[in-house]
Amino acid sequence: MTDTQMIVVDEVFPHTAEVIWQALTSGELMARWMMPPSGFQAVEGNRFTFKTTPAGAWDGIIHCQVLELVPPTRFAYSWKGGDDGNIGYGSKLDTVVTWSLMPGEGGTRVRLVHSGFILPKNETALNNMGEGWKKILPRLSATAAETDGAK
């Protein structure tokens, strides 16, 4: 029996949605708070990749495609990687990352939903990435602050 799970991280940043949007949709800025993307453009349909630690039959490449862009409120992209032959880290993954920006008290509410984790196959990825996104969001806020201060 399988179960599909998601990661949800919800925080309020003391920045405007436009400033956060810039940090989310600029490849140069994305490299500062997450990983350097290869081939990224903030255009629906654009395919790009990230490179992380390989495991087993998986080369460490995360294949992404921009699925939705609604400036400055919604940004979604596919997140696929892994290999069917791997168990645990590096197992086959076919998920979607969705960022939503809404007005919040004291700034902008940033909601990340990373959906499509199939359990038990993707349990390691769900656990690792759940902790990882909690560490990445403060880095996104810091990058947005630096960008905002540079204006």
N, C-alpha and C positions, 0 to 999 in steps of 0.2 A: 504494500500500500504506500502510495506517495502522498506528500503534502507540499503545497507551495507556500513559501514564506517570503517576507520582505523585511528590509531594514528601513526604519523611519527615524530620521534625526530632525528635530525641530528646534530652532534657536532664533533669538532676535538679535540682530546686529545693529550697532549704532551708526548705520550708513544708509544713504538713499538707495532705492532699488536700482537706479541707473549706475551707481558706483559698483554695486555688487554684480550687476549684469555685466559690466565691463570685465570684471575679474573672472566671471564664469565663462565668457565667450571670446576671450583673447587667448590664443595659443601661448603667447609669451607669458602672460600672467598666470595661466593655468599651470605652466611648468613650475612656477614659484610655489603654488600651494598644493599641487597634487603630484603630477609626473609630467615630463615633457611629452606633448603629443607630437606625432609625426603626421603631417598632411592635414592638420586641422584647419577648417574654415567654418565660421558660423553661418552655414548655408544648409537649409534642409536638403537631405539626400547625400551630403558630403560624407565620405568614408575616411576614417583616420584610425591610427593605432596608438597604443601605449605599449611600453616594454617593461616587463617586470621579471622576477626570478623564474627561470624555467623549472619544470619538474617532469620527470619521466618522459613520456612521449610528447609533452607540451613544450613548445619553444618559448613560452613566456610572453607571446604577443597577445594583446587584448585588442580585438577587432571591434570598432565602433562605427556607428552611422548616426548622423544627426537626424532625428525623427520629427522634432517639433521645435520651432523657435517663435515665441510670441513676446517680443521685447516690450518692456523689461519685466515680464511676469512668469514666463514658463519656458524651460529649456529641457528637452529630453533627447537621450541618445541610447542606442543599443550598446551592450557590453557583453561581448562573447569571447570565450577562450577555452582553454583546457583541452582535454582529449578523453575520449570514451574509455581508453585503456588505463587511465589513472584513477586511483582511489584516494580520497582525501584531497590534499592540496594539488591543484592542477586538474581536477576532474572537469568534465565537459560542463560548460556554463553558458547559458543563453538568457541574459537578463536585460533589464532596462533601468537606466538612471534618469530620474525626473527631478528637476529643481523647480520649485515654485516660490515666487517672491510676492509678499503681500504686505501692506502697511501693518505695522505693529507698534505697540506703545514703546516710544523711545527709539524708533528706527524702522527696520524692515524685518519681517518674519521670514526666515529662510527655512524652507521645508525640503528635505532630501528624502526621496523614496527610491530605494533600489529594490526592484521587484523581480520575481521570477525564479527564486531559489527553490529547486526541487529537492525535497528531503526524502530519503536520507543522503542521496548522491551529493548534494551541494552543501551538506552540513558544515564542513570545514571552511568553505568559502563564506558561508553566512556568518559564522562565528568570527573569522578573521576580519572580514570586511566590515562587520558591525562595529568592531572595536576600531578599525582603521578609519572609518568615516567620522567617528567621534573625535579623532585626533586631527583629521583633515579640516573639519569645519572651522576651528579656531585659526588655522593657517589661512583659510579663505578670508576670514574677517580681517586678519592682519594685513593681507595683501590688499584688500579693499581700502583699509585705512591708509596704507602707504600711497595708493593710487589717488585717493581723495586728497591727501595732504600735498601731493605733487602738483595739484591744479593751481 
